[in-house]
């Protein structure tokens, strides 16, 4: 089986953090978003993991090659024309094979082995309160009967969450090729949902598979809520002299904490230095330095220097703020 992970997006809603890092390499709960995706993928022993990269793709390539030993290939997406186009270029030189597709900017908690055994073709789904924002699946007699991209009047609340399985990749490859050649777009993009809808119309039976957890990392607020969830799985840090740690808290390697209160729901990346500060419900980036601050509900980038008093922050890498 091959795995394709589209990861070429810019992550506009997460600026300024994505000015210096691609979205899949942002940290949550002690790991990058990409690591949460790849660790369960490695358990499947895939023949190949193919990444579609674009914006700062060299950083994704470096991270994968440094940390994972599976066979990896990197395909450059030169135009951001939608998920359907990303898969189209990824499949150009792929022979017919079992295929799993997993989006590179969301985190899914589910048994992937169980997912690929669910049916010859399967779609990962999750019930959502706001189905107008998503591609929505309608079911009939145990299979997916219709797919609609961001419907104005949805008949279902089962959202496509970026997890797909195909017993044979050629059928998807053919429908994507037809879409690209026709120039058909939905909301200005070549949509994977349209290709899947054509497969269903031609008789392909997709098994619905409702995942256990689906975590959005698309903006500051959802990154912090996802951070809170995954911190629950982190071991309680060791006691630090002259400081108070209120779990759940992640403390990376070479972190220095002096006379501070940390937590709850705080991630401190490798090399962070915290002095005389109170930090809660926040993500502090690698090698950041925070002194004499009260911080809550904040994301602080790498190598940031902060000195001052209480603030709510969303600060990108290599920033310094003093006396605020």
N, C-alpha and C positions, 0 to 999 in steps of 0.2 A: 504493500500500500504506500502511496505517496501522500504527502500532506502539503497543502499550499497555505501560506500565511500572508495575506496582503497587509503591507505595513508601509505604504508610501505617503500617507497623509501628512499634512502640515501641522495639524493640531491647533488651529487658529484660536479656538476658545480657551486654550490653556496658555496663551501668551501672558507674561514674558518668558515662562519656563521653556516653552518650545522654540524660543529664539536660539537656544544653544544646545538643546537636546531633542531628538525625535520623541514623539509621545510614547512609544513603546518602552523607552528607557527611563521614563520617570519612575520614581520610587514610591512604593506604597507598602507599609507594614514590613519594611526590611528587605524587600525584593523589588526588582523592576517589574513593570506590567508584563513584559515579554517573558520573564522567568516564570511567572504564574501560569502562562500559557504553555511553555515548553517543557516544564518538568513532567506533567502528565503525558505529553506527547512522546517523550523518550520511552515511557513504559510500553508504548505500542510497538517499539522496535521498527520504525518506518523504514522503507527502502530509501526514501529521500524526503527531506523537508525543503520545500522551495519557497523562498521569501520574495515577495514583490516589494521592491524598495524604490525610494525616490528621494524625498527630502531627508538630508543627512543620513542617507542609507549606508554610507561607509562606517558610521558609528554602530549601526545595527549589525553589519557584517562582522566588524571587529569583536563585538560582544558575543555573538554566536560562536565564532571560530575560537574564541578564547575559553568559553565556558562549556561547550557541548561537543561531543565526539561523533554525532550522527552525520551522515552524508548530507551536506547542505549545498544548495544552489541559490544564486541571487540573480533575480531578473529585474532590470531597471525599467520603471514605468516613467516614460518621458512626458506623458500628458495625463493630468488628473481628470479622466473622463468617466469616472464611476467605477464601482466594484465589478460590474460586468466586464468592463474593458481591462481592468487589472487581471482578472482571471483569464480573459482571452489571450493576453500576451504571455501569461504564465504557462498556458497549455499548448502553445504553438508547436513545441518540439517534444511533447509528451505523448508516448504511445498509449494505447488503451490500457487502463489500469484501474484498480480500486483507488478511490480518491477521497480524502477528507479535507474540507476547507474550514479554517478557523481564523477569524479576524484578529488582527494584531493589536487592537486598541481596546478590547473589552476582556474581562476576566470571567470565565465560566467555571463553576463548581459542578462537576458531574463525572460519572464513571464513563470515560471515553470508550473503554472496551465494551461496555454494555450498549453504548450508543451505536457503535459500528455493527453490533449484532442485532440491532432492533429491526432492520429490514434491508432489502437490497438497495433501497434509496431512503434516506431519512433526513428530516429537518429538525434542528433543535428549536424548541419553542419555550416561551415563558409568558404567563398571564401578566398583563400590565394594566394600570389604571387609565392610561392615556393612549389608546391604540391609534389615534390619529397621527401620532409621531413616527409610526413604524410600518414596516412591511408586515401585513397581517395575513394569517392563515385561517381559512374556513375548512371545517372537517365534515366528512360524510362517510358513513359506514366504515369508520376506523382509519380512513386515509385523508390526506390533504386534498380537498376538492378545488379550492380556489386560493390564489395569492393576489393580494392587492397592495400596492405601495402607497402608504400614508393615505388611507381612505378618508373622505370627508364624513361619511356615515358608516362606520365599521359595523359589520355583523358579527364580529368576534373580537375577543381581547387577547388572542394568542399571537404574540409578536415573534417574528424571526429574529434570533439573537446572535446570528453570525456563526452557526455551527451546521455543517452540511456533510452528508456522506453519499457517495455514488459508487455502486458496485462496478460500473464501467464509466470511465471518464469521457469516452467518445461522444455520448449523447449530449452531455453538457457542452463539450467543445464545439459540436455542430451547431447547436442553438445560439451560442455566443457568436460564432462566425456569421450566422445569418443576421443577427442583430447589428453587428458592426458593419456588414456590407449594406444593409438597408438604411443605415443612418438613424434608425429609430431610437429615440431617447425618451425618458420620463423625467420631468423636472430638470432637463438639461444634461442628464447623464445616461450612460448605457448601464441599465440596471440588471443585476443578477436576478432579481425578482421576475423580470420580464422573461428571461430565458427559462427559469423554472416553471413559470406559468405555461409556456409553450410546450415544455416537456410533459406537464400534466395533461394539457389538451391533446397531446399525441399518445396518451395512454400510460405514461409512467406513473406508478403508484408510490407516492412518498409516505412513509410512516411518520406520524408525528411523535416527537420525543420531547417531553417536557423536562427541562433541566432543573436541578435542585437550586442552583444559585447563579445569578447573572448580575455582574457588577459593572456599572458604567464608570468610566474615568474621563469623561468628556469635558468637564469643567471643574473649577475649584471646589464647589460644594459637593459634587459627587465623588471627587477624589478623596475628600476628607471623610465622607461617609463610608467609602470603601476601605479606607485606612482603618477606621474604627472596627469594621468587621474583621479584617484579617489580623489585627492586633490581638484579638481574643485568642488566637492560636499560638501566640508568641510566649515562650517561657518567661516567668517573672525574673527580671534582672536581679543580680546580686546587690546587696545593700551597699550604698555608697556613703562614705563617712561625711558628715556635715551636710548631707543633702537628703531630701525626701523623694522617694519614687512611689508614685501612685499608679499601680497597674490598671489597664494594660499599657506597657511601654516597650518599645524596641530600642535597644542601645547597640549601635554598630561597633565594629572594631576601632580601637584607638580613639574612642570618645572620651573627652575630659569634662567632668561635671564638678563644679565647686560651689558650695553653699547655695543650692538652688532647689526648687520644687518642680519636679517633672511629672506630668500626667494629670489626669488619665488621658489615654488615646493620643500618645505622642510617639513619633518615629524620629530617631536621631541617627542620621547616616554616618558612615565611617568618617572619622577625623573631626567631627563636630566638637566645638568647645563652648561650654555653657558656664557662665559665671554670674552669681548673684541675680538669678532670674527665676521667674515663674512662667512655666510653659504648659499649656493644656490644649488638647484637641488640635494638634498641629503636626506638620511634617517639616523637619529641618534637614536641609541638604548636606551633601558631603563637604567637609572642611569649612562649614559655616561657623561663624563666631558670634555668639549672643552674650552681651553683658548688660547688666542693670536694666533688664527689660521685663515687662509683663506681657506675654503673648498668648493669644487664644484664637482658635479658628483661623489659622494662618498656614500658608505654604511659603517657606523660605528656601531659595535656591542654593546652589553650590557656591562656596567661597564668598558668601555674603558676610559682611561685618555690620552688626547692629549694636548700637549703644544708645540707651535712652530710657523711655518709660512706656506705659501701656499703649498698645496699638493693635489693630486688626490689619493683617498684612497679606499681600500677594506679590512677593518680590522675587525677581529673576536672578540668575547667576551673576556673580562678580559685582555685586552692588555693595556700597557702603552707606549706612545711615547713622549719623552720630548726633547726639544732643537734641533728639526730637521729643 
